[in-house]
Amino acid sequence: MPIRRQPDPIPNGPNFGIVNNGHMSGPAQAAPFSQNATQTNNITNEAAERARESIDDLRRRLEELRGRYPEVDAALRDLGMIAPRLDEPERDPATLRYMLQNLVERCGGIPGVLAAAQLVQSTVMALLPGS
């Protein structure tokens, strides 16, 4: 005997299963009549190239200032950890966001490089899922 006293729901479309064309990661709702929304980020080579160019520009600026400010060496170490992650930004986006924030904060105390650090932050953040 059914607990509810309502008729079974009517499907809201011809397909009430899961259809996936392409790559899918994360949870999927498989119950009858359930709905699910997903977001797909298409990372272009152009966006990744802009991120690499911004990192190279900031690295050049920091190298010119090496020895003048104590934060320069730490900022260069941060860049060294961020650059290899550009190939897999979805692997650990929270850590990458944290590293980018640290980089911008360190560069805030170095005259003339804050704008370049912010550009690195924005170009790399554009590669992250959900950004």
Contacts in CASP RR format, 6 or more apart in sequence:
PFRMAT RR
TARGET T0000
AUTHOR 0000-0000-0000
METHOD contacts of the structure
MODEL  1
MPIRRQPDPIPNGPNFGIVNNGHMSGPAQAAPFSQNATQTNNITNEAAER
ARESIDDLRRRLEELRGRYPEVDAALRDLGMIAPRLDEPERDPATLRYML
QNLVERCGGIPGVLAAAQLVQSTVMALLPGS
9 33 0 8 1.000
11 32 0 8 1.000
11 33 0 8 1.000
12 33 0 8 1.000
12 35 0 8 1.000
16 32 0 8 1.000
16 33 0 8 1.000
17 30 0 8 1.000
17 32 0 8 1.000
18 28 0 8 1.000
18 29 0 8 1.000
18 30 0 8 1.000
20 28 0 8 1.000
24 38 0 8 1.000
27 36 0 8 1.000
28 36 0 8 1.000
29 35 0 8 1.000
29 36 0 8 1.000
39 129 0 8 1.000
39 130 0 8 1.000
41 90 0 8 1.000
41 128 0 8 1.000
41 129 0 8 1.000
41 130 0 8 1.000
41 131 0 8 1.000
43 89 0 8 1.000
43 127 0 8 1.000
47 123 0 8 1.000
47 126 0 8 1.000
47 127 0 8 1.000
48 86 0 8 1.000
48 127 0 8 1.000
50 123 0 8 1.000
50 126 0 8 1.000
51 86 0 8 1.000
51 120 0 8 1.000
51 123 0 8 1.000
51 124 0 8 1.000
51 126 0 8 1.000
51 127 0 8 1.000
52 83 0 8 1.000
52 86 0 8 1.000
53 123 0 8 1.000
54 116 0 8 1.000
54 119 0 8 1.000
54 120 0 8 1.000
54 123 0 8 1.000
54 124 0 8 1.000
55 79 0 8 1.000
55 82 0 8 1.000
55 83 0 8 1.000
55 86 0 8 1.000
55 120 0 8 1.000
55 124 0 8 1.000
57 116 0 8 1.000
57 119 0 8 1.000
58 75 0 8 1.000
58 79 0 8 1.000
58 107 0 8 1.000
58 113 0 8 1.000
58 116 0 8 1.000
58 117 0 8 1.000
58 119 0 8 1.000
58 120 0 8 1.000
59 76 0 8 1.000
59 79 0 8 1.000
61 112 0 8 1.000
61 113 0 8 1.000
61 116 0 8 1.000
62 72 0 8 1.000
62 75 0 8 1.000
62 76 0 8 1.000
62 79 0 8 1.000
62 110 0 8 1.000
62 113 0 8 1.000
63 76 0 8 1.000
65 72 0 8 1.000
65 110 0 8 1.000
65 113 0 8 1.000
66 72 0 8 1.000
66 73 0 8 1.000
66 76 0 8 1.000
67 73 0 8 1.000
69 109 0 8 1.000
69 110 0 8 1.000
71 106 0 8 1.000
71 107 0 8 1.000
71 108 0 8 1.000
71 109 0 8 1.000
71 110 0 8 1.000
72 110 0 8 1.000
74 106 0 8 1.000
75 103 0 8 1.000
75 106 0 8 1.000
75 107 0 8 1.000
75 110 0 8 1.000
75 113 0 8 1.000
75 117 0 8 1.000
78 99 0 8 1.000
78 102 0 8 1.000
78 103 0 8 1.000
78 106 0 8 1.000
79 103 0 8 1.000
79 120 0 8 1.000
81 99 0 8 1.000
82 96 0 8 1.000
82 99 0 8 1.000
82 100 0 8 1.000
82 103 0 8 1.000
82 120 0 8 1.000
82 124 0 8 1.000
85 91 0 8 1.000
85 92 0 8 1.000
85 96 0 8 1.000
85 99 0 8 1.000
86 124 0 8 1.000
86 127 0 8 1.000
89 96 0 8 1.000
89 124 0 8 1.000
89 127 0 8 1.000
89 128 0 8 1.000
89 129 0 8 1.000
90 128 0 8 1.000
90 129 0 8 1.000
93 128 0 8 1.000
93 129 0 8 1.000
93 130 0 8 1.000
96 124 0 8 1.000
96 128 0 8 1.000
97 125 0 8 1.000
97 128 0 8 1.000
100 120 0 8 1.000
100 121 0 8 1.000
100 124 0 8 1.000
100 125 0 8 1.000
101 121 0 8 1.000
103 117 0 8 1.000
103 120 0 8 1.000
103 121 0 8 1.000
104 114 0 8 1.000
104 117 0 8 1.000
104 118 0 8 1.000
104 121 0 8 1.000
106 117 0 8 1.000
107 113 0 8 1.000
107 114 0 8 1.000
107 116 0 8 1.000
107 117 0 8 1.000
108 114 0 8 1.000
108 117 0 8 1.000
125 131 0 8 1.000
END
